[in-house]
Amino acid sequence: MARAQVQTQLEEDLRRTCWVCFATDEDDRSALWVKPCKCKGTSKWVHQACLQRWIDEKQRGNSTAKVSCPQCNTEYIIIFPKLGSVVYLMDVADRIIYKTCPFLAGGIFVGSVYWTAVTYGALTVMQVFGHTEGQSKMEQADPLFLLLILPAIPVMLILSKMVRWEDYFLKIWRKHSSKVPFLNLLFPGSQNRLQRVPAQPSPLSDPVSATRVLCGALVLPTVATMAGKLMFGNIRSNFQRTLMGGVAFILIKGVLKIYYKQQQYYRQAQRQVLDYPSDSE
Amino acid sequence: MARAQVQTQLEEDLRRTCWVCFATDEDDRSALWVKPCKCKGTSKWVHQACLQRWIDEKQRGNSTAKVSCPQCNTEYIIIFPKLGSVVYLMDVADRIIYKTCPFLAGGIFVGSVYWTAVTYGALTVMQVFGHTEGQSKMEQADPLFLLLILPAIPVMLILSKMVRWEDYFLKIWRKHSSKVPFLNLLFPGSQNRLQRVPAQPSPLSDPVSATRVLCGALVLPTVATMAGKLMFGNIRSNFQRTLMGGVAFILIKGVLKIYYKQQQYYRQAQRQVLDYPSDSE
């Protein structure tokens, strides 16, 4: 029994075929063989060199990747000569650098955004208070305080731009519009009974709306300065004039927006789907 | 013949069923009907109100989206009351703002990156030349020139970091290493005949490598300053000292990297796949 088994084993070993290059022992007597996995029969045999090439291909340049037998999924046992201590230290350093770099790059990105926000804040202060007054105000302030308050300026502008007060106002108005009928005279068509309640456009749903909030928020101080000079040229304080200009701009824009949205609302409420024109008509 | 056709048409119209709510004329005598598409037979009929709701759902808050019949794919003809000229102007303005905002946001992003690069460049000049000397140098220079040259500093650092001179050196060395055998004594195992040529690790293939290039490039001036103070403390000129420190650092790091890579190369060349340990052994 044991003898028969040894016999079979020997015969099998003599019939071995490399599953990469399909060569047998007779084709190449000097090649090194390896049976690296749990596969049974002749399919377990493979040339050491062929398997190395195959592993290289699977690893795709990442020499530490694990590779398994495609048939039985056994992970190959790959050994390397021992590392010298210098190379070992370098290896550790390389790994640490590899792991920290993404975080460092993230830090650089955050720092870049922060620095832009600080710069924007400083420019806004100089715009709102006037160049010289703004500069002297910032020079008098505590630098640490400035590094907190200046980047907060664009953040606050963006956050406040995200408050859609016109929408709240419209919602309340639509609820109670029957009580102030004279306001409805502004809107042609609003006297007719609405055929339907139109669907609400979804706010901030797409990336374009997000860029719109960003641009609108960051442009506001410039617009406020311009509006202040245009409408309140007699006010001497830069800050007061710009503030008044900003408030006036926001109010005028809000009223126009409410008017526009309400008009669109009535238009949507009165939309009609037509019969498809048949050929006979 | 014509009379029979009219008859059928009438009968068909009386049997009409809304394809949204499945109600017939008998269910609701007052509802408005519409046949908005090319569909034939009773399936062409739908309630105006039901279709409006269905269109609202399809449009998902985008009231200008086109909607077609799910059956015959005919685009519905939707009409609105005429726009007043004020609302028309607002509509045009809204569209223009909607189209320009993504570009403006892109501009803000580019400007932010540019401004960070300018700041980094200015900090680097102050670091390399020393705080006071760097500042006076920048104050003397033409502002326009500065706005070009300062952001070029990080760009040049990153680009030069992407030149993998160690790899070129290694390639040449591996080709001609047999001619300078004494150098090979540095590498244990290199005297043995290599069993195979290992696969080359692919450079810059993954995002982590990209962050590594970025971090390495931006940290270089700081490291160069430190290396200069450490190794060339006797040089008085800040610029010369930092330059020497940088060159020394790059050379030392390059030599170490070449040594490390060549070691890894030999290690990879000598890797072996082991037989899977069978239970009987």
Boltz contact constraints between the chains, C-beta under 6 A:
constraints:
  - contact:
      token1: [A, 34]
      token2: [B, 273]
      max_distance: 6.0
  - contact:
      token1: [A, 34]
      token2: [B, 275]
      max_distance: 6.0
  - contact:
      token1: [A, 35]
      token2: [B, 275]
      max_distance: 6.0
  - contact:
      token1: [A, 36]
      token2: [B, 273]
      max_distance: 6.0
  - contact:
      token1: [A, 36]
      token2: [B, 276]
      max_distance: 6.0
  - contact:
      token1: [A, 37]
      token2: [B, 276]
      max_distance: 6.0
  - contact:
      token1: [A, 51]
      token2: [B, 273]
      max_distance: 6.0
  - contact:
      token1: [A, 52]
      token2: [B, 196]
      max_distance: 6.0
  - contact:
      token1: [A, 56]
      token2: [B, 199]
      max_distance: 6.0
  - contact:
      token1: [A, 61]
      token2: [B, 201]
      max_distance: 6.0
  - contact:
      token1: [A, 61]
      token2: [B, 202]
      max_distance: 6.0
  - contact:
      token1: [A, 63]
      token2: [B, 268]
      max_distance: 6.0
  - contact:
      token1: [A, 76]
      token2: [B, 273]
      max_distance: 6.0
  - contact:
      token1: [A, 77]
      token2: [B, 274]
      max_distance: 6.0
  - contact:
      token1: [A, 78]
      token2: [B, 271]
      max_distance: 6.0
  - contact:
      token1: [A, 78]
      token2: [B, 273]
      max_distance: 6.0
  - contact:
      token1: [A, 79]
      token2: [B, 272]
      max_distance: 6.0
  - contact:
      token1: [A, 80]
      token2: [B, 267]
      max_distance: 6.0
  - contact:
      token1: [A, 80]
      token2: [B, 271]
      max_distance: 6.0
  - contact:
      token1: [A, 81]
      token2: [B, 189]
      max_distance: 6.0
  - contact:
      token1: [A, 81]
      token2: [B, 267]
      max_distance: 6.0
  - contact:
      token1: [A, 81]
      token2: [B, 270]
      max_distance: 6.0
  - contact:
      token1: [A, 87]
      token2: [B, 263]
      max_distance: 6.0
  - contact:
      token1: [A, 90]
      token2: [B, 260]
      max_distance: 6.0
  - contact:
      token1: [A, 101]
      token2: [B, 211]
      max_distance: 6.0
  - contact:
      token1: [A, 101]
      token2: [B, 212]
      max_distance: 6.0
  - contact:
      token1: [A, 101]
      token2: [B, 215]
      max_distance: 6.0
  - contact:
      token1: [A, 102]
      token2: [B, 208]
      max_distance: 6.0
  - contact:
      token1: [A, 102]
      token2: [B, 211]
      max_distance: 6.0
  - contact:
      token1: [A, 104]
      token2: [B, 215]
      max_distance: 6.0
  - contact:
      token1: [A, 105]
      token2: [B, 211]
      max_distance: 6.0
  - contact:
      token1: [A, 105]
      token2: [B, 214]
      max_distance: 6.0
  - contact:
      token1: [A, 105]
      token2: [B, 215]
      max_distance: 6.0
  - contact:
      token1: [A, 112]
      token2: [B, 116]
      max_distance: 6.0
  - contact:
      token1: [A, 115]
      token2: [B, 116]
      max_distance: 6.0
  - contact:
      token1: [A, 115]
      token2: [B, 119]
      max_distance: 6.0
  - contact:
      token1: [A, 116]
      token2: [B, 112]
      max_distance: 6.0
  - contact:
      token1: [A, 116]
      token2: [B, 115]
      max_distance: 6.0
  - contact:
      token1: [A, 119]
      token2: [B, 115]
      max_distance: 6.0
  - contact:
      token1: [A, 189]
      token2: [B, 81]
      max_distance: 6.0
  - contact:
      token1: [A, 196]
      token2: [B, 52]
      max_distance: 6.0
  - contact:
      token1: [A, 199]
      token2: [B, 56]
      max_distance: 6.0
  - contact:
      token1: [A, 201]
      token2: [B, 61]
      max_distance: 6.0
  - contact:
      token1: [A, 202]
      token2: [B, 61]
      max_distance: 6.0
  - contact:
      token1: [A, 208]
      token2: [B, 102]
      max_distance: 6.0
  - contact:
      token1: [A, 211]
      token2: [B, 101]
      max_distance: 6.0
  - contact:
      token1: [A, 211]
      token2: [B, 102]
      max_distance: 6.0
  - contact:
      token1: [A, 211]
      token2: [B, 105]
      max_distance: 6.0
  - contact:
      token1: [A, 212]
      token2: [B, 101]
      max_distance: 6.0
  - contact:
      token1: [A, 214]
      token2: [B, 105]
      max_distance: 6.0
  - contact:
      token1: [A, 215]
      token2: [B, 101]
      max_distance: 6.0
  - contact:
      token1: [A, 215]
      token2: [B, 104]
      max_distance: 6.0
  - contact:
      token1: [A, 215]
      token2: [B, 105]
      max_distance: 6.0
  - contact:
      token1: [A, 260]
      token2: [B, 90]
      max_distance: 6.0
  - contact:
      token1: [A, 263]
      token2: [B, 87]
      max_distance: 6.0
  - contact:
      token1: [A, 267]
      token2: [B, 80]
      max_distance: 6.0
  - contact:
      token1: [A, 267]
      token2: [B, 81]
      max_distance: 6.0
  - contact:
      token1: [A, 268]
      token2: [B, 63]
      max_distance: 6.0
  - contact:
      token1: [A, 270]
      token2: [B, 81]
      max_distance: 6.0
  - contact:
      token1: [A, 271]
      token2: [B, 78]
      max_distance: 6.0
  - contact:
      token1: [A, 271]
      token2: [B, 80]
      max_distance: 6.0
  - contact:
      token1: [A, 272]
      token2: [B, 79]
      max_distance: 6.0
  - contact:
      token1: [A, 273]
      token2: [B, 34]
      max_distance: 6.0
  - contact:
      token1: [A, 273]
      token2: [B, 36]
      max_distance: 6.0
  - contact:
      token1: [A, 273]
      token2: [B, 51]
      max_distance: 6.0
  - contact:
      token1: [A, 273]
      token2: [B, 76]
      max_distance: 6.0
  - contact:
      token1: [A, 273]
      token2: [B, 78]
      max_distance: 6.0
  - contact:
      token1: [A, 274]
      token2: [B, 77]
      max_distance: 6.0
  - contact:
      token1: [A, 275]
      token2: [B, 34]
      max_distance: 6.0
  - contact:
      token1: [A, 275]
      token2: [B, 35]
      max_distance: 6.0
  - contact:
      token1: [A, 276]
      token2: [B, 36]
      max_distance: 6.0
  - contact:
      token1: [A, 276]
      token2: [B, 37]
      max_distance: 6.0
  - contact:
      token1: [A, 276]
      token2: [B, 38]
      max_distance: 6.0
